[in-house]
Every structure is written in C-alpha cells, then in structure tokens.
Amino acid sequence: MNGSNLIPRLMLALFTTLLVANLQAAKPATSEKTTNAKAAQLSLREVEYTSLESKIGSDLVIQTTNDTTRRGTLLRYTKVSLNVKLGADNGSIELAIPRSTIRKVMLEIAPADPLFPEQKPLDKGKPGAKKN
C-alpha cells in the first residue's frame, strides 16, 4: 500500500511546488507605466490654433469639446481642421479633427538636458567640412 500512495503524493508535492513558484514570480512591467513615465518627463505648452501652421511634424495634445484628449503628430493644418497621426497605442491612424470641436491645443516640449540646463540648441549650418 505504501508503494501505491507514493506516486500520487510525489505528483501532488511537485504540482504544489510549481504552483507556489508561479504565484511568487515577478509580474512583467506594463506599457501603461512606461507611457506614464514618458508623459511625466514631457511638458506641455498651450498654443494658438493659427500658430500650428509652422508646427507640422510636432507632437500635439488636443482636448476637444467632446471631452476627449488626443495625442499625436501633426500631419496637416488647414483653417478648418487638423490632421493628426495617433500613436501606436491608438491604432496608428490618421484622424481629422475639425477646428470647431477643438477646445485646447498643446505642444509637447522635451525636457532640457540636466547636464547642460543653460545650453541653447545649435543652429544648423551648411553641411560639410570647411575648406581653407
């Protein structure tokens, strides 16, 4: 009788050990935490709708009168609407937002380099080496 009970007891002990190990395993980080950390590093600055004409390619956050907030890259500006490419978390689609539904438009501004807080961006010059 001891031999017939030994195998089920060993299997039960093995199953219990594996179950406990899986319950105690660390959970992987979610992308929501990563997104929140990235959003915390960026700062937003509210801009006028008409100033967006020169901001093609900039990252925007748009609040609408429908109580929605859209984050994406400005693709096209007209006097009556904005075309924005939403991020991968929203399907990477192009969305047209009518001006009449826009409550607030904000530009994303990257944080300054902590090692050089007073440094201004370098002006782009002519490419290539200078000849003597």
Salt bridges, closest charged atoms under 4 A:
ASP67 OD1 - ARG103 NH1 3.39
GLU108 OE2 - ARG71 NH1 2.28
